[in-house]
């Protein structure tokens, strides 16, 4: 009797262990795929179209079911583990998706959080138009209202008021400030148009900046005896060396495929602008057809006919950038920083975009805040948008921001979202 009871307890224990293991696998798969497919982005972007919300949550549900089905086929768990049955997976993952949908809809309607503050902009017409144009480039973010000081004083709380410094001494604005001082400070936040753009858009639009804006001694990276700067360089050398060793077979295979396609050179060596604009030679796997001598440099555009078949896949997966790990170890580049640009193109960009030269105040990087937040640049307007993210990174550099960029870069690679 004791032997039979012990056997039953042992079998039950093994079954419970198997159930918990597969529940854990499913939860981890759902969370990771949700991160990869952008379902968490819905929490911070209430203006994102509701169709995209359904699309991303549904895609996360389907891909999780497919992944668990594949793992079940590969690992072949015991029949006692009922949680991996298709009916069980569909039931509880469908309920999980419904809960996720309810949370996101509730957040959009302000049920699960306090009412979102209204953004109000009080500024001269020229300054206000520049600010509103910057918001239009990021349509998923809440757009501020451009009001006069009199209209802003009548606006109900909660309120974030971006008041231009050039208007603070006008009589109407003094009256507005006096009225705001009488409100609950928790419901009324006073700031500037530039600070509001930086906080809401997570970038610093160059068109909104004054001259001078920030000095080299003011950026966090240049702080005297900065432990974060020292840690960044140590991490660059260690991580780049490790990644190069791990990805060396991938680089060799890619090099072979490049050579087999057109028998041309495998690597592409090009001069780029680095620290303080000093030129250096960047190393990449060749993804374009061999150019004729003397052909002028041109922007890379979607569907560019110069990109080879193998090069298209290398660019989407960012494998073509892996040889630049050598530049990181040498100190020409960092893992995270503004992307190095061609000196020929920079002459035009510096003449057209204010504060462009400031992006050289940090070492260029394999990836950066602009690379994970903005599309590829194929025009001066695109370059100005990317510069706004580079300036944000320059002003807000920290180890935590580098880690965040690294995670977003991994996400971009896994989604094969390069170009």
C-alpha positions as CSV (number, residue, x, y, z in Angstrom):
1,X,0.0,0.0,0.0
2,X,2.8,2.4,0.9
3,X,4.6,1.5,-2.3
4,X,1.5,2.2,-4.4
5,X,0.8,5.5,-2.6
6,X,4.5,6.5,-3.0
7,X,4.3,5.8,-6.8
8,X,1.2,7.9,-7.1
9,X,2.7,10.8,-5.3
10,X,5.9,10.5,-7.5
11,X,3.8,10.4,-10.7
12,X,1.7,13.4,-9.5
13,X,4.9,15.3,-8.6
14,X,6.4,14.7,-12.0
15,X,3.2,15.7,-13.8
16,X,3.0,18.9,-11.7
17,X,6.6,19.7,-12.5
18,X,6.0,19.2,-16.2
19,X,2.9,21.4,-16.1
20,X,4.7,24.3,-14.3
21,X,7.7,23.9,-16.7
22,X,5.4,24.3,-19.8
23,X,3.4,27.1,-18.2
24,X,6.7,29.0,-17.6
25,X,7.9,28.3,-21.2
26,X,4.6,29.7,-22.6
27,X,4.6,32.8,-20.4
28,X,8.2,33.6,-21.3
29,X,7.5,33.0,-25.0
30,X,4.4,35.3,-24.8
31,X,6.3,38.1,-23.1
32,X,9.3,37.9,-25.4
33,X,7.2,37.8,-28.5
34,X,5.1,40.7,-27.2
35,X,8.3,42.7,-26.8
36,X,9.5,41.7,-30.2
37,X,6.2,42.5,-31.9
38,X,5.7,45.8,-30.2
39,X,2.6,45.1,-28.0
40,X,4.2,47.0,-25.1
41,X,4.6,50.1,-27.3
42,X,0.8,50.3,-27.2
43,X,1.0,51.1,-23.5
44,X,3.0,54.3,-24.1
45,X,1.4,55.5,-27.3
46,X,-2.3,56.1,-26.7
47,X,-2.7,57.7,-30.1
48,X,-1.7,54.6,-32.0
49,X,-4.5,53.4,-34.3
50,X,-6.8,50.8,-32.7
51,X,-6.4,48.6,-35.8
52,X,-2.6,48.3,-35.1
53,X,-3.5,47.4,-31.5
54,X,-5.6,44.4,-32.6
55,X,-3.1,43.5,-35.2
56,X,-0.1,43.3,-32.8
57,X,-2.0,41.5,-30.0
58,X,-3.4,39.0,-32.5
59,X,0.0,38.4,-34.1
60,X,1.5,37.8,-30.6
61,X,-1.2,35.2,-29.8
62,X,-0.7,33.3,-33.1
63,X,3.1,33.3,-33.0
64,X,3.1,32.1,-29.4
65,X,0.8,29.2,-30.2
66,X,3.1,28.3,-33.2
67,X,6.2,28.5,-31.1
68,X,4.8,26.3,-28.3
69,X,3.5,23.8,-30.9
70,X,7.0,23.6,-32.4
71,X,8.6,23.2,-29.0
72,X,6.1,20.5,-28.1
73,X,6.9,18.6,-31.3
74,X,10.7,18.9,-30.7
75,X,10.7,18.1,-26.9
76,X,7.7,15.6,-27.0
77,X,6.6,16.0,-23.4
78,X,4.6,13.3,-21.5
79,X,0.9,12.8,-22.2
80,X,0.3,13.7,-18.6
81,X,1.3,17.3,-19.3
82,X,-2.2,18.4,-20.4
83,X,-1.3,22.1,-20.5
84,X,0.5,21.7,-23.8
85,X,-2.6,20.3,-25.5
86,X,-3.8,22.6,-28.3
87,X,-7.2,23.2,-26.7
88,X,-5.6,24.2,-23.4
89,X,-3.1,26.6,-25.1
90,X,-5.7,28.3,-27.2
91,X,-8.0,28.7,-24.2
92,X,-5.7,30.3,-21.7
93,X,-3.6,32.3,-24.3
94,X,-6.9,33.7,-25.8
95,X,-8.0,34.8,-22.3
96,X,-4.6,36.3,-21.8
97,X,-4.9,38.3,-25.0
98,X,-8.3,39.5,-24.0
99,X,-6.9,40.7,-20.7
100,X,-4.1,42.5,-22.6
101,X,-6.7,44.1,-24.9
102,X,-8.8,45.2,-21.9
103,X,-5.8,46.8,-20.2
104,X,-4.8,48.7,-23.3
105,X,-8.3,49.9,-24.1
106,X,-8.7,51.0,-20.5
107,X,-5.4,53.0,-20.7
108,X,-6.5,54.6,-23.9
109,X,-9.8,55.7,-22.2
110,X,-8.1,56.9,-19.0
111,X,-9.8,54.3,-16.8
112,X,-6.7,52.7,-15.3
113,X,-4.7,55.9,-14.8
114,X,-5.2,59.5,-14.1
115,X,-6.4,61.8,-16.8
116,X,-3.6,62.5,-19.3
117,X,-2.5,66.2,-19.0
118,X,-3.4,68.5,-21.9
119,X,-0.4,69.9,-23.7
120,X,-0.6,73.6,-24.4
121,X,1.9,75.7,-26.3
122,X,2.1,79.5,-25.8
123,X,4.7,80.9,-28.2
124,X,5.2,83.4,-31.1
125,X,3.9,82.1,-34.4
126,X,7.3,81.2,-36.0
127,X,8.4,79.3,-32.9
128,X,5.0,77.5,-32.5
129,X,5.0,76.4,-36.1
130,X,8.5,74.9,-35.8
131,X,7.4,73.0,-32.7
132,X,4.2,71.7,-34.3
133,X,6.1,70.6,-37.4
134,X,8.4,68.6,-35.1
135,X,5.4,66.8,-33.5
136,X,4.0,66.0,-37.0
137,X,7.0,63.9,-37.7
138,X,6.0,61.7,-34.7
139,X,2.2,61.4,-35.2
140,X,1.8,58.7,-32.5
141,X,2.6,61.2,-29.8
142,X,0.0,63.6,-28.3
143,X,0.0,66.9,-30.2
144,X,0.1,70.2,-28.2
145,X,-2.5,72.9,-28.7
146,X,-1.3,76.3,-29.7
147,X,-3.1,78.9,-27.6
148,X,-2.8,82.5,-26.7
149,X,-2.0,83.4,-23.1
150,X,-5.6,84.4,-22.5
151,X,-6.9,81.1,-23.8
152,X,-4.3,79.1,-21.9
153,X,-5.4,80.8,-18.6
154,X,-8.9,79.4,-19.1
155,X,-7.8,75.9,-20.0
156,X,-8.7,73.3,-17.3
157,X,-6.3,71.1,-15.4
158,X,-4.4,68.8,-15.6
159,X,-2.2,70.9,-17.8
160,X,1.3,71.0,-19.1
161,X,2.0,74.5,-20.4
162,X,5.0,75.1,-22.6
163,X,5.6,78.9,-22.4
164,X,8.2,80.5,-24.7
165,X,10.9,82.3,-22.7
166,X,10.6,85.2,-25.2
167,X,7.0,85.9,-23.9
168,X,7.6,85.7,-20.2
169,X,7.9,89.5,-19.8
170,X,4.8,90.4,-21.6
171,X,1.9,91.6,-19.5
172,X,-0.5,88.9,-20.7
173,X,2.0,86.2,-19.8
174,X,2.7,87.7,-16.4
175,X,-1.1,87.5,-15.7
176,X,-1.1,83.9,-16.9
177,X,1.8,82.9,-14.6
178,X,0.0,84.5,-11.6
179,X,-3.1,82.5,-12.4
180,X,-1.1,79.3,-12.7
181,X,0.6,79.8,-9.4
182,X,-2.9,79.6,-7.7
183,X,-3.5,76.1,-9.1
184,X,-2.5,72.8,-7.6
185,X,1.2,72.3,-8.7
186,X,0.5,68.6,-9.2
187,X,-2.1,69.4,-11.9
188,X,-0.2,72.2,-13.7
189,X,3.3,71.8,-15.0
190,X,5.1,74.8,-16.5
191,X,7.9,74.2,-19.0
192,X,9.4,75.5,-22.3
193,X,8.6,74.3,-25.8
194,X,12.0,72.8,-26.2
195,X,11.8,70.9,-22.9
196,X,8.3,69.7,-23.7
197,X,9.5,68.4,-27.1
198,X,12.5,66.6,-25.6
199,X,10.3,64.9,-22.9
200,X,7.4,64.0,-25.2
201,X,9.3,63.1,-28.4
202,X,12.5,61.8,-26.9
203,X,14.5,63.9,-29.2
204,X,15.8,67.4,-29.5
205,X,14.7,69.1,-32.8
206,X,17.6,71.3,-34.2
207,X,15.1,73.8,-35.6
208,X,13.9,74.7,-32.1
209,X,17.4,75.2,-30.6
210,X,19.0,78.6,-30.0
211,X,22.6,79.4,-30.7
212,X,24.5,78.7,-28.6
213,X,22.6,75.7,-27.2
214,X,24.9,73.5,-25.2
215,X,28.7,73.4,-24.7
216,X,31.1,70.5,-24.9
217,X,31.7,70.7,-21.2
218,X,28.0,70.4,-20.4
219,X,27.4,66.9,-21.9
220,X,27.4,64.0,-19.4
221,X,30.0,62.0,-21.4
222,X,32.6,64.8,-20.8
223,X,32.2,64.9,-17.0
224,X,35.6,64.8,-15.2
225,X,36.5,61.3,-14.0
226,X,33.2,60.0,-15.4
227,X,32.8,56.3,-14.4
228,X,30.1,55.9,-17.1
229,X,32.6,57.0,-19.8
230,X,35.2,54.5,-18.5
231,X,32.7,51.7,-18.2
232,X,31.5,52.5,-21.8
233,X,35.0,52.0,-23.2
234,X,35.7,48.8,-21.2
235,X,32.3,47.4,-22.3
236,X,33.2,48.3,-25.9
237,X,36.4,46.4,-25.9
238,X,35.1,43.3,-24.0
239,X,31.7,43.0,-25.8
240,X,33.1,43.8,-29.2
241,X,35.8,41.2,-28.8
242,X,33.4,38.6,-27.6
243,X,30.9,39.3,-30.4
244,X,33.6,39.2,-33.1
245,X,34.7,35.8,-31.9
246,X,31.1,34.4,-31.8
247,X,30.1,35.9,-35.2
248,X,33.4,35.1,-37.0
249,X,31.8,32.0,-38.7
250,X,28.8,34.2,-39.8
251,X,31.1,36.8,-41.3
252,X,33.1,34.1,-43.2
253,X,29.9,32.6,-44.6
254,X,28.6,36.0,-45.6
255,X,31.9,36.8,-47.3
256,X,31.8,33.6,-49.3
257,X,28.3,34.3,-50.5
258,X,29.3,37.8,-51.5
259,X,32.2,36.5,-53.5
260,X,30.1,33.7,-55.1
261,X,27.4,36.2,-56.3
262,X,29.6,38.5,-58.5
263,X,33.2,37.5,-57.8
264,X,33.9,41.0,-56.5
265,X,35.7,42.2,-53.4
266,X,34.2,40.9,-50.1
267,X,34.9,43.9,-47.8
268,X,34.1,47.5,-48.3
269,X,36.5,50.1,-46.8
270,X,35.2,53.6,-46.7
271,X,36.3,56.9,-45.1
272,X,33.9,58.2,-42.5
273,X,33.8,61.1,-40.0
274,X,34.6,60.1,-36.5
275,X,35.5,61.7,-33.2
276,X,35.5,65.5,-33.6
277,X,35.1,65.0,-37.4
278,X,38.4,63.2,-37.8
279,X,38.3,60.8,-40.7
280,X,38.8,57.0,-40.2
281,X,38.5,53.9,-42.3
282,X,35.3,51.9,-41.6
283,X,35.1,48.2,-42.5
284,X,31.9,46.6,-43.8
285,X,30.8,43.6,-45.8
286,X,30.1,44.8,-49.3
287,X,26.3,44.9,-50.0
288,X,26.3,47.0,-53.3
289,X,27.6,46.4,-56.8
290,X,31.2,47.6,-57.3
291,X,31.0,51.3,-58.3
292,X,32.9,52.7,-61.2
293,X,35.8,55.0,-60.3
294,X,34.9,58.6,-60.0
295,X,31.1,58.0,-59.5
296,X,29.8,60.6,-57.0
297,X,28.4,59.5,-53.6
298,X,24.6,59.2,-53.5
299,X,22.0,58.6,-50.8
300,X,20.8,55.0,-50.4
301,X,17.1,54.9,-51.1
302,X,14.4,52.2,-50.8
303,X,14.7,49.7,-53.6
304,X,18.2,51.0,-54.6
305,X,19.3,49.0,-57.7
306,X,22.9,49.1,-56.5
307,X,22.2,46.7,-53.7
308,X,23.0,43.1,-54.5
309,X,20.8,40.1,-53.7
310,X,23.0,38.9,-50.9
311,X,23.5,42.5,-49.8
312,X,19.8,43.0,-49.3
313,X,19.7,40.2,-46.7
314,X,22.9,41.3,-45.1
315,X,21.5,44.8,-44.6
316,X,18.2,43.6,-43.2
317,X,19.9,41.5,-40.6
318,X,22.7,44.1,-40.0
319,X,25.3,41.3,-40.6
320,X,27.1,43.7,-43.0
321,X,28.0,45.9,-40.0
322,X,29.7,43.1,-38.0
323,X,33.3,43.8,-39.3
324,X,33.0,47.2,-37.7
325,X,33.6,45.4,-34.4
326,X,37.2,45.7,-35.3
327,X,36.8,49.5,-35.5
328,X,35.2,49.4,-32.0
329,X,38.2,47.5,-30.5
330,X,40.6,49.9,-32.1
331,X,38.8,52.9,-30.6
332,X,37.6,54.4,-33.9
333,X,34.0,53.7,-32.9
334,X,31.8,52.7,-29.9
335,X,29.1,50.1,-29.8
336,X,26.6,52.9,-29.1
337,X,26.7,56.3,-30.6
338,X,25.8,58.5,-33.6
339,X,26.3,56.6,-36.9
340,X,29.4,57.8,-38.8
341,X,28.6,59.6,-42.0
342,X,30.4,60.2,-45.3
343,X,32.5,63.4,-45.2
344,X,31.3,64.3,-48.7
345,X,27.7,64.3,-47.5
346,X,28.4,66.0,-44.2
347,X,29.6,69.2,-45.9
348,X,26.1,69.6,-47.3
349,X,24.4,68.5,-44.0
350,X,26.5,70.9,-41.9
351,X,25.5,73.8,-44.2
352,X,21.8,72.9,-44.1
353,X,21.2,71.7,-40.5
354,X,22.0,73.8,-37.4
355,X,24.0,72.1,-34.7
356,X,25.0,69.2,-37.0
357,X,28.6,69.4,-36.0
358,X,27.8,68.6,-32.3
359,X,27.1,64.9,-33.2
360,X,30.9,64.5,-33.5
361,X,31.3,65.2,-29.7
362,X,31.0,61.5,-29.0
363,X,32.6,58.5,-30.8
364,X,30.4,57.2,-33.6
365,X,28.6,53.9,-32.9
366,X,27.6,50.6,-34.5
367,X,24.1,51.5,-33.3
368,X,22.5,54.5,-31.7
369,X,19.4,56.2,-30.5
370,X,18.7,57.5,-34.0
371,X,19.1,54.0,-35.5
372,X,16.5,52.4,-33.2
373,X,14.0,55.3,-33.3
374,X,14.1,56.7,-36.9
375,X,14.1,55.3,-40.4
376,X,17.1,55.3,-42.7
377,X,18.2,58.7,-43.9
378,X,17.9,59.3,-47.6
379,X,17.5,63.1,-47.7
380,X,18.5,66.2,-45.8
381,X,15.1,66.2,-44.0
382,X,15.7,62.6,-42.9
383,X,19.1,63.5,-41.6
384,X,17.7,66.4,-39.6
385,X,15.2,64.0,-37.9
386,X,18.0,61.6,-37.1
387,X,20.2,64.4,-35.8
388,X,17.4,65.3,-33.3
389,X,17.8,61.8,-31.8
390,X,21.6,62.1,-31.8
391,X,21.3,65.4,-29.9
392,X,19.0,63.8,-27.4
393,X,21.5,61.0,-26.8
394,X,24.3,63.5,-26.5
395,X,22.5,65.5,-23.8
396,X,21.1,62.5,-21.9
397,X,23.9,60.0,-22.3
398,X,23.9,57.3,-19.5
399,X,24.8,53.6,-19.1
400,X,21.1,52.9,-18.8
401,X,20.3,54.6,-22.1
402,X,23.1,52.5,-23.8
403,X,21.5,49.3,-22.4
404,X,18.1,50.4,-23.7
405,X,19.6,51.1,-27.2
406,X,21.3,47.7,-27.2
407,X,18.0,45.9,-26.4
408,X,16.2,47.8,-29.1
409,X,19.0,47.0,-31.5
410,X,18.6,43.3,-30.7
411,X,14.9,43.7,-31.4
412,X,15.5,45.3,-34.8
413,X,17.9,42.5,-35.7
414,X,15.4,39.8,-34.7
415,X,12.7,41.5,-36.7
416,X,15.0,41.7,-39.8
417,X,14.0,45.4,-40.0
418,X,17.2,46.8,-41.5
419,X,17.5,48.2,-45.0
